Amino acid sequence: MKHIHRYQRGKLGNNGYIIYKCNLPTCNHYISKDLVSGKLCLCNRCGDEMIMDREAMTLAKPHCKDCTISKKPKLGKLKNVIEELGI
């Protein structure tokens, strides 16, 4: 049965070779970190389709940009505060 993989970073063997393995229950697929860039996969948080990019590859359980919680304040929220203060 074909499906879209949901990747999780892991290590293969004792030498620490980094791979991305599918963490769906019935799948034993894995791929080298050098080959996973640009692959279509599922987000580990919302389940939507996403493309593995550099940012996603830094995460142990990659998720899409929509599921990323930024530590920086959103510009839209800052604009609303400024408008409310009348500045």
ZADOFI-620752 format. One record per residue: x negated, y negated, z of N, C-alpha, C in turn; residue number from 1. Coordinates in pm, 1 decimal, always signed. Layout:
! ZADOFI-620752
{n.px:X n.py:Y n.pz:Z ca.px:X ca.py:Y ca.pz:Z c.px:X c.py:Y c.pz:Z num:NUM}
...
//
This chain:
! ZADOFI-620752
{n.px:-84.5 n.py:+119.4 n.pz:+0.0 ca.px:+0.0 ca.py:+0.0 ca.pz:+0.0 c.px:-88.0 c.py:-124.4 c.pz:+0.0 num:1}
{n.px:-67.2 n.py:-211.6 n.pz:-96.2 ca.px:-145.1 ca.py:-334.8 ca.pz:-104.7 c.px:-84.8 c.py:-441.7 c.pz:-14.6 num:2}
{n.px:-171.7 n.py:-522.4 n.pz:+43.0 ca.px:-127.6 ca.py:-632.4 ca.pz:+127.9 c.px:-235.4 c.py:-740.1 c.pz:+130.9 num:3}
{n.px:-202.9 n.py:-854.5 n.pz:+188.4 ca.px:-300.5 ca.py:-961.2 ca.pz:+208.7 c.px:-361.9 c.py:-938.2 c.pz:+346.6 num:4}
{n.px:-493.3 n.py:-940.6 n.pz:+352.9 ca.px:-563.8 ca.py:-910.3 ca.pz:+477.0 c.px:-556.1 c.py:-1027.2 c.pz:+575.3 num:5}
{n.px:-565.2 n.py:-996.1 n.pz:+702.5 ca.px:-574.5 ca.py:-1095.0 ca.pz:+811.0 c.px:-709.5 c.py:-1069.6 c.pz:+877.7 num:6}
{n.px:-805.9 n.py:-1157.2 n.pz:+850.5 ca.px:-943.9 ca.py:-1132.5 ca.pz:+889.9 c.px:-975.6 c.py:-1171.4 c.pz:+1033.3 num:7}
{n.px:-1073.8 n.py:-1099.8 n.pz:+1087.2 ca.px:-1130.8 ca.py:-1128.1 ca.pz:+1217.9 c.px:-1281.3 c.py:-1102.9 c.pz:+1205.1 num:8}
{n.px:-1362.6 n.py:-1196.3 n.pz:+1256.4 ca.px:-1507.6 ca.py:-1180.5 ca.pz:+1246.9 c.px:-1554.2 c.py:-1073.6 c.pz:+1345.6 num:9}
{n.px:-1649.7 n.py:-995.1 n.pz:+1303.2 ca.px:-1704.0 ca.py:-891.2 ca.pz:+1388.6 c.px:-1846.0 c.py:-856.4 c.pz:+1347.1 num:10}
{n.px:-1904.1 n.py:-759.9 n.pz:+1415.4 ca.px:-2039.8 ca.py:-714.8 ca.pz:+1384.5 c.px:-2036.3 c.py:-568.0 c.pz:+1348.3 num:11}
{n.px:-2123.1 n.py:-530.7 n.pz:+1256.2 ca.px:-2131.0 ca.py:-393.1 ca.pz:+1208.9 c.px:-2263.0 c.py:-333.3 c.pz:+1256.4 num:12}
{n.px:-2254.8 n.py:-228.5 n.pz:+1332.3 ca.px:-2375.7 ca.py:-159.4 ca.pz:+1378.2 c.px:-2450.4 c.py:-234.2 c.pz:+1486.3 num:13}
{n.px:-2568.2 n.py:-183.6 n.pz:+1518.0 ca.px:-2651.2 ca.py:-241.7 ca.pz:+1624.1 c.px:-2733.8 c.py:-360.2 c.pz:+1578.7 num:14}
{n.px:-2746.5 n.py:-379.7 n.pz:+1447.5 ca.px:-2830.6 ca.py:-487.8 ca.pz:+1396.3 c.px:-2759.5 c.py:-623.1 c.pz:+1392.5 num:15}
{n.px:-2630.5 n.py:-628.3 n.pz:+1424.8 ca.px:-2557.9 ca.py:-754.9 ca.pz:+1429.8 c.px:-2517.6 c.py:-809.3 c.pz:+1294.2 num:16}
{n.px:-2504.8 n.py:-724.0 n.pz:+1193.5 ca.px:-2462.5 ca.py:-764.5 ca.pz:+1059.6 c.px:-2318.8 c.py:-815.1 c.pz:+1066.7 num:17}
{n.px:-2296.4 n.py:-943.2 n.pz:+1032.2 ca.px:-2164.2 ca.py:-1005.0 ca.pz:+1047.3 c.px:-2073.5 c.py:-967.0 c.pz:+930.4 num:18}
{n.px:-1953.2 n.py:-923.3 n.pz:+967.0 ca.px:-1851.6 ca.py:-886.7 ca.pz:+868.5 c.px:-1719.9 c.py:-951.8 c.pz:+908.1 num:19}
{n.px:-1625.1 n.py:-947.0 n.pz:+816.9 ca.px:-1486.9 ca.py:-986.7 ca.pz:+845.8 c.px:-1401.7 c.py:-863.9 c.pz:+820.8 num:20}
{n.px:-1330.6 n.py:-818.2 n.pz:+924.4 ca.px:-1247.9 ca.py:-699.4 ca.pz:+912.5 c.px:-1101.6 c.py:-739.3 c.pz:+920.3 num:21}
{n.px:-1017.7 n.py:-663.6 n.pz:+851.9 ca.px:-874.4 ca.py:-687.4 ca.pz:+857.2 c.px:-823.5 c.py:-634.2 c.pz:+990.1 num:22}
{n.px:-749.3 n.py:-717.0 n.pz:+1064.8 ca.px:-700.4 ca.py:-673.5 ca.pz:+1195.4 c.px:-553.0 c.py:-630.5 c.pz:+1192.8 num:23}
{n.px:-502.3 n.py:-596.3 n.pz:+1074.5 ca.px:-368.8 ca.py:-538.4 ca.pz:+1065.9 c.px:-378.2 c.py:-391.3 c.pz:+1107.5 num:24}
{n.px:-277.3 n.py:-339.2 n.pz:+1175.8 ca.px:-286.1 ca.py:-207.3 ca.pz:+1238.4 c.px:-321.2 c.py:-90.2 c.pz:+1146.8 num:25}
{n.px:-275.8 n.py:-90.9 n.pz:+1024.0 ca.px:-298.2 ca.py:+24.6 ca.pz:+936.8 c.px:-407.6 c.py:+2.5 c.pz:+832.9 num:26}
{n.px:-490.4 n.py:-99.4 n.pz:+850.3 ca.px:-590.9 ca.py:-133.9 ca.pz:+749.2 c.px:-732.1 c.py:-117.8 c.pz:+806.1 num:27}
{n.px:-821.0 n.py:-57.6 n.pz:+729.4 ca.px:-959.1 ca.py:-42.8 ca.pz:+772.1 c.px:-1055.5 c.py:-118.9 c.pz:+680.9 num:28}
{n.px:-1004.6 n.py:-217.2 n.pz:+606.6 ca.px:-1084.5 ca.py:-297.7 ca.pz:+514.3 c.px:-1178.5 c.py:-390.1 c.pz:+590.1 num:29}
{n.px:-1299.8 n.py:-404.7 n.pz:+539.7 ca.px:-1390.5 ca.py:-508.3 ca.pz:+588.9 c.px:-1476.0 c.py:-557.4 c.pz:+473.5 num:30}
{n.px:-1531.6 n.py:-679.4 n.pz:+490.1 ca.px:-1606.7 ca.py:-744.0 ca.pz:+383.7 c.px:-1721.5 c.py:-823.2 c.pz:+446.0 num:31}
{n.px:-1829.6 n.py:-835.6 n.pz:+373.6 ca.px:-1946.9 ca.py:-909.9 ca.pz:+418.8 c.px:-1914.1 c.py:-1058.6 c.pz:+431.9 num:32}
{n.px:-1981.7 n.py:-1126.7 n.pz:+524.2 ca.px:-1959.1 ca.py:-1270.7 ca.pz:+539.9 c.px:-1997.7 c.py:-1347.3 c.pz:+414.3 num:33}
{n.px:-2088.2 n.py:-1291.7 n.pz:+333.5 ca.px:-2130.5 ca.py:-1357.7 ca.pz:+210.3 c.px:-2024.7 c.py:-1351.1 c.pz:+101.2 num:34}
{n.px:-1931.7 n.py:-1257.6 n.pz:+111.7 ca.px:-1831.2 ca.py:-1238.3 ca.pz:+7.1 c.px:-1691.9 c.py:-1287.3 c.pz:+44.5 num:35}
{n.px:-1669.3 n.py:-1325.1 n.pz:+169.9 ca.px:-1534.5 ca.py:-1359.0 ca.pz:+215.4 c.px:-1492.6 c.py:-1501.6 c.pz:+176.0 num:36}
{n.px:-1588.0 n.py:-1587.9 n.pz:+148.6 ca.px:-1556.7 ca.py:-1726.6 ca.pz:+113.2 c.px:-1469.2 c.py:-1733.0 c.pz:-11.6 num:37}
{n.px:-1358.7 n.py:-1807.2 n.pz:-2.0 ca.px:-1267.4 ca.py:-1824.2 ca.pz:-114.8 c.px:-1160.3 c.py:-1717.2 c.pz:-125.8 num:38}
{n.px:-1159.2 n.py:-1620.0 n.pz:-36.1 ca.px:-1060.5 ca.py:-1512.1 ca.pz:-41.2 c.px:-927.4 c.py:-1556.3 c.pz:+19.4 num:39}
{n.px:-819.6 n.py:-1506.8 n.pz:-38.2 ca.px:-685.8 ca.py:-1529.9 ca.pz:+14.6 c.px:-664.8 c.py:-1437.6 c.pz:+133.1 num:40}
{n.px:-613.3 n.py:-1491.1 n.pz:+242.5 ca.px:-588.5 ca.py:-1409.7 ca.pz:+361.7 c.px:-471.5 c.py:-1470.7 c.pz:+439.0 num:41}
{n.px:-436.1 n.py:-1406.6 n.pz:+549.6 ca.px:-328.6 ca.py:-1456.0 ca.pz:+635.9 c.px:-387.7 c.py:-1528.8 c.pz:+755.6 num:42}
{n.px:-320.8 n.py:-1634.9 n.pz:+796.8 ca.px:-358.2 ca.py:-1710.6 ca.pz:+915.7 c.px:-331.5 c.py:-1623.3 c.pz:+1038.9 num:43}
{n.px:-422.8 n.py:-1621.8 n.pz:+1134.3 ca.px:-406.6 ca.py:-1542.5 ca.pz:+1256.3 c.px:-307.1 c.py:-1604.4 c.pz:+1353.6 num:44}
{n.px:-265.6 n.py:-1728.5 n.pz:+1331.8 ca.px:-170.5 ca.py:-1794.0 ca.pz:+1422.3 c.px:-28.4 c.py:-1794.9 c.pz:+1367.1 num:45}
{n.px:-11.0 n.py:-1847.0 n.pz:+1245.0 ca.px:+125.3 ca.py:-1861.0 ca.pz:+1191.3 c.px:+161.7 c.py:-1751.8 c.pz:+1090.8 num:46}
{n.px:+61.2 n.py:-1682.2 n.pz:+1035.0 ca.px:+88.5 ca.py:-1575.4 ca.pz:+939.9 c.px:+103.3 c.py:-1621.0 c.pz:+796.0 num:47}
{n.px:+90.7 n.py:-1751.1 n.pz:+770.2 ca.px:+98.9 ca.py:-1801.2 ca.pz:+632.9 c.px:-29.6 c.py:-1768.8 c.pz:+557.0 num:48}
{n.px:-20.3 n.py:-1773.6 n.pz:+425.1 ca.px:-137.9 ca.py:-1749.6 ca.pz:+341.9 c.px:-232.3 c.py:-1868.7 c.pz:+350.2 num:49}
{n.px:-361.3 n.py:-1840.6 n.pz:+343.6 ca.px:-464.1 ca.py:-1945.3 ca.pz:+345.7 c.px:-584.9 c.py:-1895.2 c.pz:+267.8 num:50}
{n.px:-674.1 n.py:-1985.2 n.pz:+237.7 ca.px:-798.8 ca.py:-1951.3 ca.pz:+170.3 c.px:-911.7 c.py:-1961.3 c.pz:+272.7 num:51}
{n.px:-997.9 n.py:-1861.0 n.pz:+276.6 ca.px:-1112.2 ca.py:-1865.1 ca.pz:+367.4 c.px:-1211.4 c.py:-1969.5 c.pz:+316.7 num:52}
{n.px:-1231.5 n.py:-2074.6 n.pz:+395.3 ca.px:-1328.6 ca.py:-2177.6 ca.pz:+361.2 c.px:-1436.1 c.py:-2181.4 c.pz:+469.8 num:53}
{n.px:-1529.3 n.py:-2274.7 n.pz:+457.4 ca.px:-1639.8 ca.py:-2282.9 ca.pz:+554.1 c.px:-1590.4 c.py:-2302.0 c.pz:+696.7 num:54}
{n.px:-1492.4 n.py:-2388.0 n.pz:+712.4 ca.px:-1439.9 ca.py:-2415.4 ca.pz:+846.4 c.px:-1376.3 c.py:-2290.2 c.pz:+906.6 num:55}
{n.px:-1298.5 n.py:-2217.8 n.pz:+827.9 ca.px:-1233.1 ca.py:-2096.3 ca.pz:+876.3 c.px:-1335.8 c.py:-1988.7 c.pz:+910.4 num:56}
{n.px:-1446.3 n.py:-1986.4 n.pz:+837.3 ca.px:-1548.4 ca.py:-1885.3 ca.pz:+860.8 c.px:-1625.2 c.py:-1907.8 c.pz:+991.2 num:57}
{n.px:-1610.3 n.py:-2023.2 n.pz:+1052.8 ca.px:-1676.3 ca.py:-2048.6 ca.pz:+1180.8 c.px:-1594.7 c.py:-1993.6 c.pz:+1297.2 num:58}
{n.px:-1472.2 n.py:-1949.3 n.pz:+1270.8 ca.px:-1381.6 ca.py:-1903.0 ca.pz:+1375.7 c.px:-1381.3 c.py:-1750.9 c.pz:+1386.2 num:59}
{n.px:-1370.8 n.py:-1699.2 n.pz:+1508.7 ca.px:-1365.4 ca.py:-1554.5 ca.pz:+1529.2 c.px:-1237.3 c.py:-1496.7 c.pz:+1469.6 num:60}
{n.px:-1125.9 n.py:-1568.4 n.pz:+1487.0 ca.px:-998.6 ca.py:-1530.5 ca.pz:+1425.8 c.px:-952.5 c.py:-1650.1 c.pz:+1341.5 num:61}
{n.px:-988.9 n.py:-1651.4 n.pz:+1213.9 ca.px:-961.3 ca.py:-1766.5 ca.pz:+1128.1 c.px:-813.5 c.py:-1804.1 c.pz:+1122.3 num:62}
{n.px:-788.2 n.py:-1934.8 n.pz:+1125.1 ca.px:-652.1 ca.py:-1985.9 ca.pz:+1110.7 c.px:-652.8 c.py:-2104.7 c.pz:+1016.0 num:63}
{n.px:-534.4 n.py:-2139.3 n.pz:+965.4 ca.px:-521.1 ca.py:-2245.4 ca.pz:+864.9 c.px:-535.0 c.py:-2383.4 c.pz:+927.9 num:64}
{n.px:-549.6 n.py:-2481.8 n.pz:+842.0 ca.px:-565.6 ca.py:-2619.8 ca.pz:+889.1 c.px:-439.9 c.py:-2670.6 c.pz:+959.1 num:65}
{n.px:-322.3 n.py:-2620.6 n.pz:+920.7 ca.px:-197.7 ca.py:-2662.2 ca.pz:+985.8 c.px:-191.7 c.py:-2615.7 c.pz:+1130.6 num:66}
{n.px:-261.0 n.py:-2507.6 n.pz:+1162.8 ca.px:-260.6 ca.py:-2453.8 ca.pz:+1299.0 c.px:-376.4 c.py:-2506.3 c.pz:+1383.9 num:67}
{n.px:-459.5 n.py:-2591.4 n.pz:+1325.7 ca.px:-573.0 ca.py:-2647.1 ca.pz:+1399.1 c.px:-525.9 c.py:-2763.3 c.pz:+1483.9 num:68}
{n.px:-560.7 n.py:-2759.1 n.pz:+1611.3 ca.px:-526.6 ca.py:-2867.9 ca.pz:+1702.7 c.px:-649.3 c.py:-2957.5 c.pz:+1714.4 num:69}
{n.px:-636.3 n.py:-3078.8 n.pz:+1665.2 ca.px:-748.0 ca.py:-3172.4 ca.pz:+1665.4 c.px:-763.4 c.py:-3239.0 c.pz:+1801.1 num:70}
{n.px:-887.5 n.py:-3258.6 n.pz:+1843.1 ca.px:-914.6 ca.py:-3329.6 ca.pz:+1968.1 c.px:-912.3 c.py:-3481.0 c.pz:+1946.1 num:71}
{n.px:-916.4 n.py:-3522.0 n.pz:+1819.7 ca.px:-912.0 ca.py:-3664.1 ca.pz:+1786.0 c.px:-766.6 c.py:-3707.8 c.pz:+1777.2 num:72}
{n.px:-734.8 n.py:-3829.8 n.pz:+1822.3 ca.px:-596.0 ca.py:-3875.6 ca.pz:+1812.3 c.px:-554.3 c.py:-3893.5 c.pz:+1666.6 num:73}
{n.px:-431.9 n.py:-3861.1 n.pz:+1638.7 ca.px:-378.4 ca.py:-3876.5 ca.pz:+1503.4 c.px:-360.3 c.py:-4025.1 c.pz:+1473.0 num:74}
{n.px:-394.0 n.py:-4064.5 n.pz:+1352.3 ca.px:-382.1 ca.py:-4204.0 ca.pz:+1312.0 c.px:-237.0 c.py:-4248.5 c.pz:+1315.2 num:75}
{n.px:-145.0 n.py:-4159.3 n.pz:+1278.7 ca.px:-2.8 ca.py:-4193.5 ca.pz:+1279.4 c.px:+45.5 c.py:-4229.3 c.pz:+1418.5 num:76}
{n.px:+4.7 n.py:-4154.9 n.pz:+1519.0 ca.px:+43.2 ca.py:-4183.3 ca.pz:+1657.0 c.px:-15.5 c.py:-4315.4 c.pz:+1702.6 num:77}
{n.px:-138.7 n.py:-4343.1 n.pz:+1664.5 ca.px:-204.6 ca.py:-4466.6 ca.pz:+1701.7 c.px:-134.1 c.py:-4586.2 c.pz:+1637.9 num:78}
{n.px:-91.3 n.py:-4572.6 n.pz:+1512.8 ca.px:-18.3 ca.py:-4680.3 ca.pz:+1445.0 c.px:+113.6 c.py:-4708.3 c.pz:+1515.8 num:79}
{n.px:+183.5 n.py:-4603.2 n.pz:+1560.1 ca.px:+311.4 ca.py:-4622.6 ca.pz:+1631.1 c.px:+291.5 c.py:-4699.1 c.pz:+1760.0 num:80}
{n.px:+187.1 n.py:-4669.1 n.pz:+1833.3 ca.px:+158.4 ca.py:-4738.4 ca.pz:+1959.4 c.px:+129.6 c.py:-4885.5 c.pz:+1933.1 num:81}
{n.px:+50.7 n.py:-4912.2 n.pz:+1831.6 ca.px:+16.4 ca.py:-5051.5 ca.pz:+1796.7 c.px:+141.8 c.py:-5129.3 c.pz:+1758.0 num:82}
{n.px:+231.2 n.py:-5066.4 n.pz:+1679.6 ca.px:+355.1 ca.py:-5132.4 ca.pz:+1639.0 c.px:+445.3 c.py:-5158.9 c.pz:+1757.0 num:83}
{n.px:+450.9 n.py:-5064.4 n.pz:+1852.0 ca.px:+533.0 ca.py:-5081.8 ca.pz:+1970.4 c.px:+483.0 c.py:-5197.4 c.pz:+2057.3 num:84}
{n.px:+351.2 n.py:-5214.1 n.pz:+2061.4 ca.px:+292.7 ca.py:-5322.2 ca.pz:+2140.7 c.px:+300.1 c.py:-5457.1 c.pz:+2070.2 num:85}
{n.px:+328.8 n.py:-5451.9 n.pz:+1939.6 ca.px:+341.0 ca.py:-5576.0 ca.pz:+1862.0 c.px:+205.8 c.py:-5640.4 c.pz:+1832.6 num:86}
{n.px:+103.6 n.py:-5562.1 n.pz:+1821.2 ca.px:-30.4 ca.py:-5614.9 ca.pz:+1794.2 c.px:-51.2 c.py:-5625.5 c.pz:+1645.6 num:87}
//
